[in-house]
Amino acid sequence: MAQPAHTTAGTEVPAEPGGFPPFKTETYPSQLFWLTITFAVLFVVMWRVALPRLHSVVNDRKGRIDGDIAAAQKSRSDAETASQAYDAALSSARKRAQALANESRQAINAEVDKARARADAESHALMAEAEKRIGASRDAARQHVEGAAQDAAIAIVARLTGDQVAADEAVSAVRASQA
């Protein structure tokens, strides 16, 4: 609220106009002076204190990032080297395993061939022996059949004719009938 004008001794003193102080034109020069001083102090504080700290933080961060990138690249190259070494070792191991498998296969095949040859030789020997026994049995059976045929011929002639036939004649008659 505006204050009423005071009157003293018949003269009227005008009331001070109210309002926002920065908008008062009477205070512009002092406002500009203090603005300049404040700006200069803040500029010096920023230039001497805050900016060097910010600059060191940015440089530290950049250095840390560069170090991390270098470490990552070194780790990557180490991993690639290890991977190549692993692949080479794996390839070598596969070749050795295939060579051992081929050696084992050849050794087993050789043993199987030897065993097969032994078994074939044994079976041939047994077959030859069996054929000899069969031949001997066949010859014995023929002799028995001839003997039985001779005896039968003598018995048939004796029964039919009542005559006794000599063994030599029965043998010749049986041989004549086989031919």
C-alpha positions in Angstrom: 0.0 0.0 0.0 1.2 3.4 -0.8 1.7 5.7 2.1 -0.2 8.9 2.1 1.7 12.0 1.5 2.8 13.8 4.5 2.3 17.4 4.7 4.7 19.5 6.7 4.6 23.2 6.8 2.4 23.5 4.0 4.6 21.8 1.5 3.7 18.5 0.2 6.4 15.9 -0.1 5.7 13.4 -2.8 5.5 9.8 -1.7 8.3 7.4 -2.8 7.1 5.4 -5.7 7.1 1.6 -4.8 8.1 -1.2 -7.2 10.7 -3.7 -8.0 14.2 -2.4 -7.2 16.0 -3.7 -10.2 13.6 -1.8 -12.4 14.4 1.5 -10.7 16.5 3.6 -13.0 18.2 5.3 -10.1 20.0 2.1 -9.1 21.2 1.0 -12.5 24.8 2.1 -12.1 25.3 0.4 -8.8 23.6 -2.7 -10.1 25.9 -2.8 -13.1 28.9 -2.3 -10.8 28.0 -5.2 -8.5 27.1 -7.4 -11.5 30.5 -6.8 -13.0 32.3 -7.6 -9.6 30.1 -10.7 -9.1 30.8 -11.9 -12.6 34.5 -11.3 -12.3 34.6 -13.2 -8.9 32.6 -16.1 -10.3 34.7 -16.1 -13.5 38.0 -16.3 -11.4 36.6 -19.0 -9.2 35.5 -21.1 -12.2 38.7 -20.5 -14.0 41.0 -21.2 -11.1 39.1 -23.9 -9.1 36.2 -25.6 -10.9 37.5 -25.9 -14.4 40.9 -27.5 -13.4 39.0 -30.0 -11.4 36.6 -30.8 -14.2 39.6 -31.0 -16.6 41.4 -33.4 -14.4 38.3 -35.6 -13.9 37.7 -35.6 -17.7 41.4 -36.5 -18.3 41.3 -39.3 -15.7 38.2 -40.7 -17.2 39.6 -40.6 -20.7 42.8 -42.3 -19.5 40.8 -45.0 -17.7 38.7 -45.6 -20.8 41.8 -45.7 -23.0 43.4 -48.1 -20.6 40.3 -50.3 -20.5 40.2 -50.4 -24.3 43.9 -51.3 -24.5 43.4 -54.0 -21.9 40.3 -55.3 -23.8 42.3 -55.4 -27.1 45.2 -57.2 -25.4 42.8 -59.7 -23.9 41.2 -60.2 -27.3 44.5 -60.8 -29.0 45.5 -63.2 -26.2 42.2 -65.0 -26.6 42.7 -65.3 -30.3 46.2 -66.6 -29.8 44.9 -69.1 -27.2 42.2 -70.2 -29.6 44.6 -70.7 -32.4 46.9 -72.8 -30.1 43.9 -74.8 -28.9 42.8 -75.4 -32.5 46.3 -76.5 -33.5 46.6 -78.8 -30.4 43.1 -80.2 -31.2 44.1 -80.9 -34.8 47.3 -82.5 -33.7 45.4 -84.7 -31.2 42.9 -85.7 -33.9 45.7 -86.7 -36.2 47.4 -88.7 -33.5 44.1 -90.4 -32.6 43.5 -91.3 -36.2 47.0 -92.7 -36.5 46.6 -94.7 -33.4 43.2 -95.9 -34.5 44.6 -97.0 -37.9 47.5 -98.8 -36.2 45.1 -100.6 -33.8 42.8 -101.4 -36.7 45.8 -102.8 -38.7 47.1 -104.8 -35.7 43.6 -106.2 -35.0 43.1 -107.1 -38.7 46.5 -108.8 -38.8 45.6 -110.8 -35.6 42.2 -111.7 -37.1 43.9 -112.8 -40.4 46.4 -115.0 -38.4 43.5 -116.5 -36.4 41.5 -117.1 -39.5 44.5 -118.7 -41.2 45.1 -120.9 -38.1 41.4 -121.8 -38.0 41.4 -122.6 -41.7 44.4 -124.8 -41.4 42.9 -126.6 -38.4 39.6 -127.0 -40.2 41.4 -128.3 -43.3 43.4 -130.7 -41.1 40.2 -131.9 -39.3 38.4 -132.2 -42.7 41.2 -134.3 -44.1 41.2 -136.5 -41.0 37.4 -136.8 -41.2 37.6 -137.7 -44.9 40.1 -140.4 -44.1 37.8 -141.8 -41.3 34.9 -141.6 -43.7 36.9 -143.4 -46.4 38.0 -146.0 -43.9 34.4 -146.4 -42.7 33.2 -146.6 -46.3 35.7 -149.3 -47.1 34.8 -151.2 -44.0 31.1 -150.9 -44.8 31.8 -152.2 -48.3 33.6 -155.2 -46.9 30.8 -155.8 -44.5 28.3 -155.5 -47.3 30.3 -157.8 -49.5 30.6 -160.3 -46.7 26.9 -160.0 -46.0 26.1 -160.4 -49.7 28.3 -163.5 -49.9 26.7 -165.0 -46.8 23.2 -164.1 -48.3 24.2 -165.7 -51.6 25.3 -168.9 -50.0 22.2 -169.0 -47.8 19.8 -168.3 -50.8 21.4 -170.9 -53.0 21.3 -173.4 -50.2 17.7 -172.8 -49.5 16.5 -172.7 -53.1 18.6 -175.5 -54.5 19.7 -177.3 -51.3 23.3 -177.4 -52.6 26.2 -175.9 -50.6 28.1 -173.2 -52.6 31.8 -172.6 -51.9 32.8 -169.2 -50.5 35.1 -168.6 -53.5 32.2 -169.0 -55.9 29.9 -166.7 -53.8 32.6 -164.0 -53.8 33.0 -164.2 -57.6 29.2 -164.1 -58.0 28.8 -161.0 -55.8 31.7 -159.2 -57.6 30.2 -160.1 -60.9 26.9 -158.6 -59.9 28.5 -155.3 -58.7 30.3 -154.7 -62.0 
